């Protein structure tokens, strides 16, 4: 009986976890040196350090959805806890949580876009499999 499994070579392997960490830091998922984003949310066409093509990404609404999901799951319990324990004035809570929501969203959105692009790169999705 012969073994008909597909052998994956080390050069074809793209570890997902290091790529996601690099993407969160806004670095190229391939080398970790070049900038992934050249503007607040604009993905560079290629890495300035290693030349990895990055224009294949299809992040679309994924980062915004993940941002809303995370911000909502962090601030909803905080809103409940602050109301139950301290009973601040409604305007105080509205202003504080609005500022917190906007600040957290602005912080997370480019980082999560980097994570989505890095995940697509690591899994060879949307044309990333054909590039180096």
N, C-alpha and C positions, 0 to 999 in steps of 0.2 A: 504494500500500500504506500502511495506517495503522498507527500504533504503539498497541498495546493494553496497554501496561504500566501498572501501578498507580503513581501518583505519591504518594510519601510526603512530606508536608509537614514542615517543621522543627518545628512544634508537636506533631506526633505522634511525633517522634523522642525516645527516651529512651536516652541513651548508657549502655552497660552498665558500662564501666570506672569512671567516676566514681561510679555508684551502688554498685558493689561496694566501693569504697574508703570511701564514706560508711557503708555497712552494717558494714564491719569496725570502723570507729571508733565504732559504736553510734549513729550519727546518722540522721536521716530521709533516705531515698534520693532524695527529691524536692528538698529545699532544703539539706540538710546542716547544718541548725541545730538542729532539735528532736531530742529523745531518741527513739530507736527502741525501746528497752527501758525499762520503768518499774520493773522488778525484775530479778533476776539473769537470768531467761529469759522473762519475760512481755513480749510485744510490746504496745506502746501501741495503743489503738483508733484514734487519729489523732494526727498531729503537732501539738504545741502551738504551733509557729511558723507553719506554712503551712496546716494543716488537712487535709493529705493523709490519706485513710483508709488504715489499715494492718491492719485486722482481717481482710482477705481472705486473708492468708498461709496457706499449708499447708506449714509447715516440717517438721512431724512428726518422723521419725527421721533426716532428712538431716543436720542439724548434728552429731548424735551419731556417725553413721557417718563423716562427714568428720573429726571429731576423732580417732576411733580410728585411722583410716587415716593421718593425719598423725603422730600421736604414735607409732604403731607403726613408721612408716618413719623417724622420727628416732631413736628410742631403740634399736631393734634393732641398727643398725650401731654405735651408741655402746656398747652392751653388749658386742658382739663385740670392738671395738677396745680397750675398757678391759680386758677379760679377757685378750686376747692380749698387750698391751703391759705391763700393770702387775700382773696376777694378784692382785687384792685378795681378801680373805677373802670367802667366800660371803655371810655376814650383812651385811658392809659393802656389797657390791654390791646385795643384796636391798633393804636399807634405802634406799640412795642412789637406786636406780632406781625404787623405789616412790614415794618423795617426788617425784622428777622427773616421773614419769608422772602423778601426781595433780595436781601444780602446773601442768604443761603442759596437762593436760586442762581444769582449771578456768579457765585463762587463755583457751584457744582456744574453748571451747564457746559462750559468748555472742557472741563475735566472728564465729564461723562461722554462728551463727543469724542474725546481722545480714546476713551475706553472702547467705545463702539467701533471706531475705525481700527484700533489695535486688535480687537476680537475678530473683525473681518479679515484682517491681514493674517493673523495666526491660524485661522481656519480655512484660509485660501478661498474666501468667498468673493464673488463679484469681480473676477479678473485678477485678484491678487495671486492666484495660483500660477499664472503664466509668467509673472515677473520674478526677478531674482530676489 
